[in-house]
């Protein structure tokens, strides 16, 4: 059974807790096993890369690390403010996410 989360890949989110509080970015990936998300440009870490046959120079690179999913909140695409989400049926009876702040469907 798959877990249901309040955000999806490609959503714009804001960090609401931790060292990166207030930063915004789009969700690049969701790591469901660990309940974490990777947000573009947030929680950057330094990784030391060993030289390989493809990259003989090796070096140091910066990349995003995961943030717990409870520490990010969806940014409402219409108003630009953070919002909680819910699920309710549309005209066709299909469950869709909606913004609790603006009461508009998301996506």
MOTA-V213196 format. One record per residue. N is the residue number from 1. RES is the residue in one letter. SS is DSSP state (2 for helix, 1 for strand, 0 for the rest). Layout:
BEGIN
N:RES:SS ; N:RES:SS
END
This chain:
BEGIN
1:X:0 ; 2:X:0 ; 3:X:0 ; 4:X:0 ; 5:X:0 ; 6:X:0 ; 7:X:0 ; 8:X:0 ; 9:X:0 ; 10:X:0 ; 11:X:0 ; 12:X:1 ; 13:X:1 ; 14:X:1 ; 15:X:1 ; 16:X:0 ; 17:X:0 ; 18:X:0 ; 19:X:0 ; 20:X:0 ; 21:X:0 ; 22:X:0 ; 23:X:0 ; 24:X:1 ; 25:X:1 ; 26:X:1 ; 27:X:1 ; 28:X:1 ; 29:X:1 ; 30:X:1 ; 31:X:1 ; 32:X:0 ; 33:X:0 ; 34:X:0 ; 35:X:0 ; 36:X:1 ; 37:X:1 ; 38:X:1 ; 39:X:1 ; 40:X:0 ; 41:X:0 ; 42:X:0 ; 43:X:0 ; 44:X:1 ; 45:X:1 ; 46:X:1 ; 47:X:1 ; 48:X:1 ; 49:X:1 ; 50:X:0 ; 51:X:0 ; 52:X:0 ; 53:X:0 ; 54:X:0 ; 55:X:0 ; 56:X:0 ; 57:X:0 ; 58:X:0 ; 59:X:1 ; 60:X:1 ; 61:X:1 ; 62:X:1 ; 63:X:1 ; 64:X:1 ; 65:X:0 ; 66:X:0 ; 67:X:1 ; 68:X:1 ; 69:X:2 ; 70:X:2 ; 71:X:2 ; 72:X:1 ; 73:X:1 ; 74:X:1 ; 75:X:1 ; 76:X:0 ; 77:X:0 ; 78:X:0 ; 79:X:0 ; 80:X:0 ; 81:X:0 ; 82:X:1 ; 83:X:0 ; 84:X:0 ; 85:X:1 ; 86:X:1 ; 87:X:1 ; 88:X:1 ; 89:X:1 ; 90:X:0 ; 91:X:0 ; 92:X:0 ; 93:X:0 ; 94:X:0 ; 95:X:1 ; 96:X:1 ; 97:X:1 ; 98:X:1 ; 99:X:1 ; 100:X:0 ; 101:X:0 ; 102:X:0 ; 103:X:0 ; 104:X:0 ; 105:X:1 ; 106:X:0 ; 107:X:0
END
